[in-house]
């Protein structure tokens, strides 16, 4: 392992749901699902779920702190959980589903304690924050079927995340949804029609179709990073086209049968904005062509990434 990498360990309930938020972030080398904090060596999934081992389901993250600092990992961790629940997470009950931050050094401990105190002081939650901060213990890698579960079984994963109540909790407590009135004030009429009413802007007469500057394209509403100029190409269609997103889990794909056609619509999960469509005639290895409306995007130039709060994406252009 490179000397520049560090380890972070978080327990946030079912470890299936704790991999994807970190996995596609810049500076993250690996996210492993496993068990920690208990007394039994090399436990099985069934043993941990029986609550007889003392272990938590957890993820261990290998990260480059110069690209994605531990403080940002903590911020992302809190946004995946209900930190006020002492008995598990959502529909998953029992000690193996409790939340905890396992620190690997004194700096991590101090940052975790400050982060928890800030959350408590914010007043976001009326009930006390009960997530524990504990010294790191031996970590046992889970069975292979549990690694990258969101990729291997994406359909079941998405059903589970919704059905367990986690996705709804995150939307209601961590993702600020803007009112229709706010959106109408902030967006141009075209941006509103595209993002909220699934309109399509004219080809070759939109802001980014032939834009070539280095930087990233973010959701015009939420600010979530969506695409990089490194993956942009001229598809000849008159709209910005990309071979892949920055983070696939930020996109939602739906069957679109409007206008007598069968297409795959692309939406932003955080803002529930219509972005465009994805086709299978692209030049990349999986042949994806993300055909996106400029009106759904805001461009952040490479030299403005730090200033705008997207400093972790500078490495994409080095």
C-alpha positions as protocol buffer text, in pm:
chain_id: "A"
residue {
  index: 1
  type: UNK
  ca { x: 0 y: 0 z: 0 }
}
residue {
  index: 2
  type: UNK
  ca { x: 127 y: 348 z: -85 }
}
residue {
  index: 3
  type: UNK
  ca { x: 264 y: 551 z: 208 }
}
residue {
  index: 4
  type: UNK
  ca { x: 21 y: 828 z: 114 }
}
residue {
  index: 5
  type: UNK
  ca { x: -283 y: 613 z: 186 }
}
residue {
  index: 6
  type: UNK
  ca { x: -462 y: 586 z: 520 }
}
residue {
  index: 7
  type: UNK
  ca { x: -738 y: 365 z: 659 }
}
residue {
  index: 8
  type: UNK
  ca { x: -1082 y: 473 z: 785 }
}
residue {
  index: 9
  type: UNK
  ca { x: -1337 y: 237 z: 941 }
}
residue {
  index: 10
  type: UNK
  ca { x: -1707 y: 316 z: 977 }
}
residue {
  index: 11
  type: UNK
  ca { x: -2009 y: 116 z: 1095 }
}
residue {
  index: 12
  type: UNK
  ca { x: -2333 y: 246 z: 950 }
}
residue {
  index: 13
  type: UNK
  ca { x: -2576 y: -41 z: 965 }
}
residue {
  index: 14
  type: UNK
  ca { x: -2597 y: -280 z: 671 }
}
residue {
  index: 15
  type: UNK
  ca { x: -2259 y: -265 z: 499 }
}
residue {
  index: 16
  type: UNK
  ca { x: -2414 y: -311 z: 155 }
}
residue {
  index: 17
  type: UNK
  ca { x: -2536 y: 49 z: 178 }
}
residue {
  index: 18
  type: UNK
  ca { x: -2210 y: 192 z: 309 }
}
residue {
  index: 19
  type: UNK
  ca { x: -1988 y: 108 z: 13 }
}
residue {
  index: 20
  type: UNK
  ca { x: -2132 y: 303 z: -280 }
}
residue {
  index: 21
  type: UNK
  ca { x: -2125 y: 651 z: -117 }
}
residue {
  index: 22
  type: UNK
  ca { x: -1747 y: 627 z: -79 }
}
residue {
  index: 23
  type: UNK
  ca { x: -1651 y: 396 z: -364 }
}
residue {
  index: 24
  type: UNK
  ca { x: -1658 y: 642 z: -653 }
}
residue {
  index: 25
  type: UNK
  ca { x: -1509 y: 941 z: -474 }
}
residue {
  index: 26
  type: UNK
  ca { x: -1168 y: 1070 z: -589 }
}
residue {
  index: 27
  type: UNK
  ca { x: -881 y: 954 z: -373 }
}
residue {
  index: 28
  type: UNK
  ca { x: -1057 y: 635 z: -260 }
}
residue {
  index: 29
  type: UNK
  ca { x: -848 y: 329 z: -343 }
}
residue {
  index: 30
  type: UNK
  ca { x: -1068 y: 56 z: -193 }
}
residue {
  index: 31
  type: UNK
  ca { x: -1380 y: 3 z: 19 }
}
residue {
  index: 32
  type: UNK
  ca { x: -1410 y: -336 z: 190 }
}
residue {
  index: 33
  type: UNK
  ca { x: -1712 y: -474 z: 373 }
}
residue {
  index: 34
  type: UNK
  ca { x: -1639 y: -661 z: 693 }
}
residue {
  index: 35
  type: UNK
  ca { x: -1682 y: -712 z: 1065 }
}
residue {
  index: 36
  type: UNK
  ca { x: -1511 y: -538 z: 1357 }
}
residue {
  index: 37
  type: UNK
  ca { x: -1542 y: -447 z: 1723 }
}
residue {
  index: 38
  type: UNK
  ca { x: -1631 y: -794 z: 1850 }
}
residue {
  index: 39
  type: UNK
  ca { x: -1459 y: -1085 z: 2020 }
}
residue {
  index: 40
  type: UNK
  ca { x: -1476 y: -1370 z: 1766 }
}
residue {
  index: 41
  type: UNK
  ca { x: -1199 y: -1419 z: 1510 }
}
residue {
  index: 42
  type: UNK
  ca { x: -1299 y: -1461 z: 1147 }
}
residue {
  index: 43
  type: UNK
  ca { x: -1675 y: -1455 z: 1206 }
}
residue {
  index: 44
  type: UNK
  ca { x: -1928 y: -1546 z: 940 }
}
residue {
  index: 45
  type: UNK
  ca { x: -2212 y: -1325 z: 824 }
}
residue {
  index: 46
  type: UNK
  ca { x: -2465 y: -1549 z: 998 }
}
residue {
  index: 47
  type: UNK
  ca { x: -2273 y: -1536 z: 1327 }
}
residue {
  index: 48
  type: UNK
  ca { x: -2249 y: -1157 z: 1318 }
}
residue {
  index: 49
  type: UNK
  ca { x: -2619 y: -1120 z: 1235 }
}
residue {
  index: 50
  type: UNK
  ca { x: -2707 y: -1347 z: 1530 }
}
residue {
  index: 51
  type: UNK
  ca { x: -2564 y: -1080 z: 1764 }
}
residue {
  index: 52
  type: UNK
  ca { x: -2346 y: -1332 z: 1949 }
}
residue {
  index: 53
  type: UNK
  ca { x: -2004 y: -1202 z: 1838 }
}
residue {
  index: 54
  type: UNK
  ca { x: -2017 y: -836 z: 1944 }
}
residue {
  index: 55
  type: UNK
  ca { x: -1913 y: -735 z: 1594 }
}
residue {
  index: 56
  type: UNK
  ca { x: -2047 y: -447 z: 1389 }
}
residue {
  index: 57
  type: UNK
  ca { x: -2104 y: -464 z: 1015 }
}
residue {
  index: 58
  type: UNK
  ca { x: -1856 y: -207 z: 889 }
}
residue {
  index: 59
  type: UNK
  ca { x: -1662 y: -77 z: 591 }
}
residue {
  index: 60
  type: UNK
  ca { x: -1289 y: -16 z: 581 }
}
residue {
  index: 61
  type: UNK
  ca { x: -1181 y: 256 z: 340 }
}
residue {
  index: 62
  type: UNK
  ca { x: -832 y: 299 z: 197 }
}
residue {
  index: 63
  type: UNK
  ca { x: -800 y: 665 z: 103 }
}
residue {
  index: 64
  type: UNK
  ca { x: -552 y: 935 z: 5 }
}
residue {
  index: 65
  type: UNK
  ca { x: -595 y: 1216 z: 262 }
}
residue {
  index: 66
  type: UNK
  ca { x: -442 y: 1471 z: 25 }
}
residue {
  index: 67
  type: UNK
  ca { x: -723 y: 1408 z: -223 }
}
residue {
  index: 68
  type: UNK
  ca { x: -1015 y: 1319 z: 5 }
}
residue {
  index: 69
  type: UNK
  ca { x: -938 y: 1425 z: 364 }
}
residue {
  index: 70
  type: UNK
  ca { x: -1066 y: 1232 z: 665 }
}
residue {
  index: 71
  type: UNK
  ca { x: -1286 y: 1529 z: 756 }
}
residue {
  index: 72
  type: UNK
  ca { x: -1475 y: 1486 z: 427 }
}
residue {
  index: 73
  type: UNK
  ca { x: -1509 y: 1114 z: 490 }
}
residue {
  index: 74
  type: UNK
  ca { x: -1672 y: 1195 z: 823 }
}
residue {
  index: 75
  type: UNK
  ca { x: -1914 y: 1438 z: 658 }
}
residue {
  index: 76
  type: UNK
  ca { x: -2009 y: 1173 z: 404 }
}
residue {
  index: 77
  type: UNK
  ca { x: -2046 y: 906 z: 674 }
}
residue {
  index: 78
  type: UNK
  ca { x: -2297 y: 1110 z: 876 }
}
residue {
  index: 79
  type: UNK
  ca { x: -2507 y: 1166 z: 563 }
}
residue {
  index: 80
  type: UNK
  ca { x: -2568 y: 791 z: 522 }
}
residue {
  index: 81
  type: UNK
  ca { x: -2707 y: 712 z: 869 }
}
residue {
  index: 82
  type: UNK
  ca { x: -2954 y: 794 z: 1144 }
}
residue {
  index: 83
  type: UNK
  ca { x: -2705 y: 888 z: 1419 }
}
residue {
  index: 84
  type: UNK
  ca { x: -2980 y: 900 z: 1684 }
}
residue {
  index: 85
  type: UNK
  ca { x: -3074 y: 531 z: 1669 }
}
residue {
  index: 86
  type: UNK
  ca { x: -2907 y: 318 z: 1943 }
}
residue {
  index: 87
  type: UNK
  ca { x: -3066 y: -10 z: 1838 }
}
residue {
  index: 88
  type: UNK
  ca { x: -2964 y: -48 z: 1475 }
}
residue {
  index: 89
  type: UNK
  ca { x: -3038 y: 129 z: 1150 }
}
residue {
  index: 90
  type: UNK
  ca { x: -3381 y: 160 z: 990 }
}
residue {
  index: 91
  type: UNK
  ca { x: -3541 y: -186 z: 949 }
}
residue {
  index: 92
  type: UNK
  ca { x: -3219 y: -362 z: 1057 }
}
residue {
  index: 93
  type: UNK
  ca { x: -3219 y: -412 z: 1434 }
}
residue {
  index: 94
  type: UNK
  ca { x: -2955 y: -547 z: 1668 }
}
residue {
  index: 95
  type: UNK
  ca { x: -2605 y: -464 z: 1785 }
}
residue {
  index: 96
  type: UNK
  ca { x: -2439 y: -562 z: 1457 }
}
residue {
  index: 97
  type: UNK
  ca { x: -2630 y: -278 z: 1287 }
}
residue {
  index: 98
  type: UNK
  ca { x: -2532 y: -4 z: 1533 }
}
residue {
  index: 99
  type: UNK
  ca { x: -2331 y: 294 z: 1413 }
}
residue {
  index: 100
  type: UNK
  ca { x: -1974 y: 375 z: 1514 }
}
residue {
  index: 101
  type: UNK
  ca { x: -1659 y: 550 z: 1400 }
}
residue {
  index: 102
  type: UNK
  ca { x: -1345 y: 342 z: 1461 }
}
residue {
  index: 103
  type: UNK
  ca { x: -1043 y: 571 z: 1477 }
}
residue {
  index: 104
  type: UNK
  ca { x: -695 y: 455 z: 1374 }
}
residue {
  index: 105
  type: UNK
  ca { x: -493 y: 737 z: 1533 }
}
residue {
  index: 106
  type: UNK
  ca { x: -534 y: 1035 z: 1764 }
}
residue {
  index: 107
  type: UNK
  ca { x: -590 y: 1276 z: 1477 }
}
residue {
  index: 108
  type: UNK
  ca { x: -883 y: 1069 z: 1351 }
}
residue {
  index: 109
  type: UNK
  ca { x: -1021 y: 1051 z: 1706 }
}
residue {
  index: 110
  type: UNK
  ca { x: -1003 y: 1429 z: 1748 }
}
residue {
  index: 111
  type: UNK
  ca { x: -1161 y: 1497 z: 1408 }
}
residue {
  index: 112
  type: UNK
  ca { x: -1438 y: 1245 z: 1476 }
}
residue {
  index: 113
  type: UNK
  ca { x: -1518 y: 1397 z: 1815 }
}
residue {
  index: 114
  type: UNK
  ca { x: -1529 y: 1748 z: 1668 }
}
residue {
  index: 115
  type: UNK
  ca { x: -1747 y: 1627 z: 1383 }
}
residue {
  index: 116
  type: UNK
  ca { x: -1995 y: 1461 z: 1622 }
}
residue {
  index: 117
  type: UNK
  ca { x: -2002 y: 1771 z: 1843 }
}
residue {
  index: 118
  type: UNK
  ca { x: -2070 y: 1993 z: 1541 }
}
residue {
  index: 119
  type: UNK
  ca { x: -2358 y: 1769 z: 1435 }
}
residue {
  index: 120
  type: UNK
  ca { x: -2502 y: 1773 z: 1787 }
}
residue {
  index: 121
  type: UNK
  ca { x: -2475 y: 2154 z: 1803 }
}
residue {
  index: 122
  type: UNK
  ca { x: -2633 y: 2200 z: 1460 }
}
residue {
  index: 123
  type: UNK
  ca { x: -2980 y: 2110 z: 1589 }
}
residue {
  index: 124
  type: UNK
  ca { x: -3047 y: 1898 z: 1281 }
}
residue {
  index: 125
  type: UNK
  ca { x: -3178 y: 1618 z: 1502 }
}
residue {
  index: 126
  type: UNK
  ca { x: -3396 y: 1664 z: 1811 }
}
residue {
  index: 127
  type: UNK
  ca { x: -3278 y: 1340 z: 1972 }
}
residue {
  index: 128
  type: UNK
  ca { x: -2920 y: 1290 z: 2103 }
}
residue {
  index: 129
  type: UNK
  ca { x: -2643 y: 1169 z: 1872 }
}
residue {
  index: 130
  type: UNK
  ca { x: -2558 y: 816 z: 1989 }
}
residue {
  index: 131
  type: UNK
  ca { x: -2298 y: 708 z: 1730 }
}
residue {
  index: 132
  type: UNK
  ca { x: -1994 y: 587 z: 1923 }
}
residue {
  index: 133
  type: UNK
  ca { x: -1631 y: 679 z: 1859 }
}
residue {
  index: 134
  type: UNK
  ca { x: -1415 y: 376 z: 1935 }
}
residue {
  index: 135
  type: UNK
  ca { x: -1053 y: 267 z: 1888 }
}
residue {
  index: 136
  type: UNK
  ca { x: -1000 y: 55 z: 1579 }
}
residue {
  index: 137
  type: UNK
  ca { x: -1012 y: -320 z: 1640 }
}
residue {
  index: 138
  type: UNK
  ca { x: -919 y: -618 z: 1418 }
}
residue {
  index: 139
  type: UNK
  ca { x: -1117 y: -600 z: 1095 }
}
residue {
  index: 140
  type: UNK
  ca { x: -1232 y: -922 z: 926 }
}
residue {
  index: 141
  type: UNK
  ca { x: -1317 y: -909 z: 556 }
}
residue {
  index: 142
  type: UNK
  ca { x: -1671 y: -1032 z: 483 }
}
residue {
  index: 143
  type: UNK
  ca { x: -1752 y: -1311 z: 242 }
}
residue {
  index: 144
  type: UNK
  ca { x: -1694 y: -1227 z: -124 }
}
residue {
  index: 145
  type: UNK
  ca { x: -2067 y: -1219 z: -207 }
}
residue {
  index: 146
  type: UNK
  ca { x: -2097 y: -916 z: 22 }
}
residue {
  index: 147
  type: UNK
  ca { x: -1818 y: -718 z: -146 }
}
residue {
  index: 148
  type: UNK
  ca { x: -1938 y: -445 z: -389 }
}
residue {
  index: 149
  type: UNK
  ca { x: -2293 y: -571 z: -345 }
}
residue {
  index: 150
  type: UNK
  ca { x: -2437 y: -256 z: -502 }
}
residue {
  index: 151
  type: UNK
  ca { x: -2256 y: -340 z: -825 }
}
residue {
  index: 152
  type: UNK
  ca { x: -2314 y: -716 z: -831 }
}
residue {
  index: 153
  type: UNK
  ca { x: -2683 y: -702 z: -740 }
}
residue {
  index: 154
  type: UNK
  ca { x: -2784 y: -347 z: -825 }
}
residue {
  index: 155
  type: UNK
  ca { x: -3156 y: -419 z: -865 }
}
residue {
  index: 156
  type: UNK
  ca { x: -3188 y: -592 z: -526 }
}
residue {
  index: 157
  type: UNK
  ca { x: -2959 y: -334 z: -365 }
}
residue {
  index: 158
  type: UNK
  ca { x: -3179 y: -43 z: -476 }
}
residue {
  index: 159
  type: UNK
  ca { x: -3494 y: -225 z: -363 }
}
residue {
  index: 160
  type: UNK
  ca { x: -3334 y: -298 z: -27 }
}
residue {
  index: 161
  type: UNK
  ca { x: -3211 y: 59 z: 26 }
}
residue {
  index: 162
  type: UNK
  ca { x: -3562 y: 192 z: -41 }
}
residue {
  index: 163
  type: UNK
  ca { x: -3745 y: -88 z: 143 }
}
residue {
  index: 164
  type: UNK
  ca { x: -3531 y: -64 z: 456 }
}
residue {
  index: 165
  type: UNK
  ca { x: -3617 y: 304 z: 496 }
}
residue {
  index: 166
  type: UNK
  ca { x: -3259 y: 429 z: 455 }
}
residue {
  index: 167
  type: UNK
  ca { x: -3310 y: 605 z: 121 }
}
residue {
  index: 168
  type: UNK
  ca { x: -3622 y: 787 z: 246 }
}
residue {
  index: 169
  type: UNK
  ca { x: -3445 y: 894 z: 566 }
}
residue {
  index: 170
  type: UNK
  ca { x: -3149 y: 1033 z: 370 }
}
residue {
  index: 171
  type: UNK
  ca { x: -3378 y: 1227 z: 136 }
}
residue {
  index: 172
  type: UNK
  ca { x: -3578 y: 1373 z: 423 }
}
residue {
  index: 173
  type: UNK
  ca { x: -3294 y: 1451 z: 664 }
}
residue {
  index: 174
  type: UNK
  ca { x: -2978 y: 1501 z: 460 }
}
residue {
  index: 175
  type: UNK
  ca { x: -3084 y: 1615 z: 113 }
}
residue {
  index: 176
  type: UNK
  ca { x: -3238 y: 1961 z: 118 }
}
residue {
  index: 177
  type: UNK
  ca { x: -3512 y: 1972 z: -141 }
}
residue {
  index: 178
  type: UNK
  ca { x: -3582 y: 2316 z: -281 }
}
residue {
  index: 179
  type: UNK
  ca { x: -3940 y: 2430 z: -316 }
}
residue {
  index: 180
  type: UNK
  ca { x: -4096 y: 2494 z: -653 }
}
residue {
  index: 181
  type: UNK
  ca { x: -4101 y: 2864 z: -571 }
}
residue {
  index: 182
  type: UNK
  ca { x: -3727 y: 2864 z: -494 }
}
residue {
  index: 183
  type: UNK
  ca { x: -3648 y: 2677 z: -816 }
}
residue {
  index: 184
  type: UNK
  ca { x: -3849 y: 2919 z: -1029 }
}
residue {
  index: 185
  type: UNK
  ca { x: -3653 y: 3208 z: -878 }
}
residue {
  index: 186
  type: UNK
  ca { x: -3311 y: 3043 z: -917 }
}
residue {
  index: 187
  type: UNK
  ca { x: -3348 y: 2883 z: -1260 }
}
residue {
  index: 188
  type: UNK
  ca { x: -3407 y: 3032 z: -1601 }
}
residue {
  index: 189
  type: UNK
  ca { x: -3737 y: 2928 z: -1765 }
}
residue {
  index: 190
  type: UNK
  ca { x: -3548 y: 2683 z: -1989 }
}
residue {
  index: 191
  type: UNK
  ca { x: -3355 y: 2532 z: -1696 }
}
residue {
  index: 192
  type: UNK
  ca { x: -3680 y: 2484 z: -1505 }
}
residue {
  index: 193
  type: UNK
  ca { x: -3859 y: 2324 z: -1800 }
}
residue {
  index: 194
  type: UNK
  ca { x: -3571 y: 2086 z: -1868 }
}
residue {
  index: 195
  type: UNK
  ca { x: -3503 y: 1977 z: -1510 }
}
residue {
  index: 196
  type: UNK
  ca { x: -3857 y: 1966 z: -1370 }
}
residue {
  index: 197
  type: UNK
  ca { x: -4078 y: 1908 z: -1676 }
}
residue {
  index: 198
  type: UNK
  ca { x: -3847 y: 1680 z: -1881 }
}
residue {
  index: 199
  type: UNK
  ca { x: -3813 y: 1928 z: -2168 }
}
residue {
  index: 200
  type: UNK
  ca { x: -3532 y: 1906 z: -2423 }
}
residue {
  index: 201
  type: UNK
  ca { x: -3334 y: 2212 z: -2528 }
}
residue {
  index: 202
  type: UNK
  ca { x: -3254 y: 2276 z: -2899 }
}
residue {
  index: 203
  type: UNK
  ca { x: -2950 y: 2091 z: -3040 }
}
residue {
  index: 204
  type: UNK
  ca { x: -2649 y: 2305 z: -3137 }
}
residue {
  index: 205
  type: UNK
  ca { x: -2810 y: 2601 z: -2958 }
}
residue {
  index: 206
  type: UNK
  ca { x: -2721 y: 2534 z: -2598 }
}
residue {
  index: 207
  type: UNK
  ca { x: -2439 y: 2639 z: -2368 }
}
residue {
  index: 208
  type: UNK
  ca { x: -2210 y: 2335 z: -2354 }
}
residue {
  index: 209
  type: UNK
  ca { x: -2258 y: 2132 z: -2671 }
}
residue {
  index: 210
  type: UNK
  ca { x: -1920 y: 2246 z: -2811 }
}
residue {
  index: 211
  type: UNK
  ca { x: -1757 y: 2346 z: -2482 }
}
residue {
  index: 212
  type: UNK
  ca { x: -1400 y: 2216 z: -2446 }
}
residue {
  index: 213
  type: UNK
  ca { x: -1258 y: 2377 z: -2130 }
}
residue {
  index: 214
  type: UNK
  ca { x: -1120 y: 2149 z: -1855 }
}
residue {
  index: 215
  type: UNK
  ca { x: -1343 y: 2114 z: -1550 }
}
residue {
  index: 216
  type: UNK
  ca { x: -1647 y: 1935 z: -1415 }
}
residue {
  index: 217
  type: UNK
  ca { x: -2020 y: 1965 z: -1482 }
}
residue {
  index: 218
  type: UNK
  ca { x: -2246 y: 1967 z: -1175 }
}
residue {
  index: 219
  type: UNK
  ca { x: -2620 y: 1942 z: -1121 }
}
residue {
  index: 220
  type: UNK
  ca { x: -2764 y: 2293 z: -1172 }
}
residue {
  index: 221
  type: UNK
  ca { x: -2993 y: 2241 z: -870 }
}
residue {
  index: 222
  type: UNK
  ca { x: -2803 y: 2033 z: -613 }
}
residue {
  index: 223
  type: UNK
  ca { x: -2443 y: 2107 z: -714 }
}
residue {
  index: 224
  type: UNK
  ca { x: -2360 y: 1736 z: -710 }
}
residue {
  index: 225
  type: UNK
  ca { x: -2071 y: 1650 z: -946 }
}
residue {
  index: 226
  type: UNK
  ca { x: -2202 y: 1464 z: -1251 }
}
residue {
  index: 227
  type: UNK
  ca { x: -1955 y: 1464 z: -1542 }
}
residue {
  index: 228
  type: UNK
  ca { x: -1593 y: 1553 z: -1620 }
}
residue {
  index: 229
  type: UNK
  ca { x: -1459 y: 1724 z: -1930 }
}
residue {
  index: 230
  type: UNK
  ca { x: -1211 y: 1433 z: -1947 }
}
residue {
  index: 231
  type: UNK
  ca { x: -1503 y: 1210 z: -2051 }
}
residue {
  index: 232
  type: UNK
  ca { x: -1673 y: 1460 z: -2285 }
}
residue {
  index: 233
  type: UNK
  ca { x: -1665 y: 1416 z: -2661 }
}
residue {
  index: 234
  type: UNK
  ca { x: -1833 y: 1546 z: -2976 }
}
residue {
  index: 235
  type: UNK
  ca { x: -2102 y: 1294 z: -3068 }
}
residue {
  index: 236
  type: UNK
  ca { x: -2235 y: 1514 z: -3347 }
}
residue {
  index: 237
  type: UNK
  ca { x: -2579 y: 1530 z: -3187 }
}
residue {
  index: 238
  type: UNK
  ca { x: -2572 y: 1893 z: -3074 }
}
residue {
  index: 239
  type: UNK
  ca { x: -2584 y: 1826 z: -2698 }
}
residue {
  index: 240
  type: UNK
  ca { x: -2304 y: 1767 z: -2445 }
}
residue {
  index: 241
  type: UNK
  ca { x: -2207 y: 1398 z: -2461 }
}
residue {
  index: 242
  type: UNK
  ca { x: -2006 y: 1197 z: -2210 }
}
residue {
  index: 243
  type: UNK
  ca { x: -1878 y: 839 z: -2202 }
}
residue {
  index: 244
  type: UNK
  ca { x: -1936 y: 802 z: -1827 }
}
residue {
  index: 245
  type: UNK
  ca { x: -2041 y: 996 z: -1517 }
}
residue {
  index: 246
  type: UNK
  ca { x: -1810 y: 1091 z: -1232 }
}
residue {
  index: 247
  type: UNK
  ca { x: -2024 y: 888 z: -989 }
}
residue {
  index: 248
  type: UNK
  ca { x: -2267 y: 636 z: -1134 }
}
residue {
  index: 249
  type: UNK
  ca { x: -2465 y: 614 z: -810 }
}
residue {
  index: 250
  type: UNK
  ca { x: -2566 y: 980 z: -843 }
}
residue {
  index: 251
  type: UNK
  ca { x: -2758 y: 895 z: -1160 }
}
residue {
  index: 252
  type: UNK
  ca { x: -3089 y: 716 z: -1192 }
}
residue {
  index: 253
  type: UNK
  ca { x: -3198 y: 554 z: -1516 }
}
residue {
  index: 254
  type: UNK
  ca { x: -3563 y: 509 z: -1614 }
}
residue {
  index: 255
  type: UNK
  ca { x: -3745 y: 375 z: -1920 }
}
residue {
  index: 256
  type: UNK
  ca { x: -3887 y: 666 z: -2123 }
}
residue {
  index: 257
  type: UNK
  ca { x: -4162 y: 584 z: -2375 }
}
residue {
  index: 258
  type: UNK
  ca { x: -4260 y: 942 z: -2459 }
}
residue {
  index: 259
  type: UNK
  ca { x: -4303 y: 1052 z: -2822 }
}
residue {
  index: 260
  type: UNK
  ca { x: -4353 y: 691 z: -2931 }
}
residue {
  index: 261
  type: UNK
  ca { x: -3990 y: 599 z: -2858 }
}
residue {
  index: 262
  type: UNK
  ca { x: -3818 y: 368 z: -2609 }
}
residue {
  index: 263
  type: UNK
  ca { x: -3526 y: 548 z: -2448 }
}
residue {
  index: 264
  type: UNK
  ca { x: -3342 y: 539 z: -2116 }
}
residue {
  index: 265
  type: UNK
  ca { x: -3386 y: 865 z: -1928 }
}
residue {
  index: 266
  type: UNK
  ca { x: -3108 y: 987 z: -1696 }
}
residue {
  index: 267
  type: UNK
  ca { x: -3200 y: 1172 z: -1376 }
}
residue {
  index: 268
  type: UNK
  ca { x: -3004 y: 1311 z: -1084 }
}
residue {
  index: 269
  type: UNK
  ca { x: -3085 y: 1120 z: -765 }
}
residue {
  index: 270
  type: UNK
  ca { x: -3019 y: 1407 z: -526 }
}
residue {
  index: 271
  type: UNK
  ca { x: -3236 y: 1669 z: -697 }
}
residue {
  index: 272
  type: UNK
  ca { x: -3459 y: 1435 z: -899 }
}
residue {
  index: 273
  type: UNK
  ca { x: -3378 y: 1648 z: -1203 }
}
residue {
  index: 274
  type: UNK
  ca { x: -3419 y: 1535 z: -1562 }
}
residue {
  index: 275
  type: UNK
  ca { x: -3074 y: 1543 z: -1721 }
}
residue {
  index: 276
  type: UNK
  ca { x: -3111 y: 1374 z: -2059 }
}
residue {
  index: 277
  type: UNK
  ca { x: -3079 y: 1020 z: -2196 }
}
residue {
  index: 278
  type: UNK
  ca { x: -2818 y: 748 z: -2224 }
}
residue {
  index: 279
  type: UNK
  ca { x: -2764 y: 551 z: -2545 }
}
residue {
  index: 280
  type: UNK
  ca { x: -2551 y: 250 z: -2637 }
}
residue {
  index: 281
  type: UNK
  ca { x: -2361 y: 399 z: -2933 }
}
residue {
  index: 282
  type: UNK
  ca { x: -2072 y: 565 z: -2747 }
}
residue {
  index: 283
  type: UNK
  ca { x: -1699 y: 517 z: -2811 }
}
residue {
  index: 284
  type: UNK
  ca { x: -1606 y: 388 z: -2464 }
}
residue {
  index: 285
  type: UNK
  ca { x: -1561 y: 27 z: -2351 }
}
residue {
  index: 286
  type: UNK
  ca { x: -1926 y: -7 z: -2245 }
}
residue {
  index: 287
  type: UNK
  ca { x: -2050 y: 200 z: -2544 }
}
residue {
  index: 288
  type: UNK
  ca { x: -2247 y: 443 z: -2323 }
}
residue {
  index: 289
  type: UNK
  ca { x: -2328 y: 789 z: -2456 }
}
residue {
  index: 290
  type: UNK
  ca { x: -2475 y: 1019 z: -2195 }
}
residue {
  index: 291
  type: UNK
  ca { x: -2658 y: 1283 z: -2397 }
}
residue {
  index: 292
  type: UNK
  ca { x: -2726 y: 1564 z: -2148 }
}
residue {
  index: 293
  type: UNK
  ca { x: -2906 y: 1897 z: -2162 }
}
residue {
  index: 294
  type: UNK
  ca { x: -2678 y: 2194 z: -2098 }
}
residue {
  index: 295
  type: UNK
  ca { x: -2964 y: 2355 z: -1905 }
}
residue {
  index: 296
  type: UNK
  ca { x: -2937 y: 2082 z: -1640 }
}
residue {
  index: 297
  type: UNK
  ca { x: -2568 y: 2153 z: -1580 }
}
residue {
  index: 298
  type: UNK
  ca { x: -2335 y: 2413 z: -1434 }
}
residue {
  index: 299
  type: UNK
  ca { x: -1969 y: 2410 z: -1536 }
}
residue {
  index: 300
  type: UNK
  ca { x: -1687 y: 2454 z: -1281 }
}
residue {
  index: 301
  type: UNK
  ca { x: -1353 y: 2532 z: -1453 }
}
residue {
  index: 302
  type: UNK
  ca { x: -1047 y: 2339 z: -1339 }
}
residue {
  index: 303
  type: UNK
  ca { x: -884 y: 2648 z: -1187 }
}
residue {
  index: 304
  type: UNK
  ca { x: -1201 y: 2726 z: -985 }
}
residue {
  index: 305
  type: UNK
  ca { x: -1252 y: 2381 z: -831 }
}
residue {
  index: 306
  type: UNK
  ca { x: -1081 y: 2463 z: -500 }
}
residue {
  index: 307
  type: UNK
  ca { x: -1257 y: 2798 z: -472 }
}
residue {
  index: 308
  type: UNK
  ca { x: -1600 y: 2642 z: -538 }
}
residue {
  index: 309
  type: UNK
  ca { x: -1555 y: 2360 z: -288 }
}
residue {
  index: 310
  type: UNK
  ca { x: -1471 y: 2081 z: -533 }
}
residue {
  index: 311
  type: UNK
  ca { x: -1098 y: 2060 z: -456 }
}
residue {
  index: 312
  type: UNK
  ca { x: -1097 y: 1680 z: -441 }
}
residue {
  index: 313
  type: UNK
  ca { x: -1163 y: 1672 z: -817 }
}
residue {
  index: 314
  type: UNK
  ca { x: -847 y: 1864 z: -910 }
}
residue {
  index: 315
  type: UNK
  ca { x: -665 y: 1530 z: -933 }
}
residue {
  index: 316
  type: UNK
  ca { x: -879 y: 1436 z: -1232 }
}
residue {
  index: 317
  type: UNK
  ca { x: -677 y: 1682 z: -1438 }
}
residue {
  index: 318
  type: UNK
  ca { x: -325 y: 1606 z: -1319 }
}
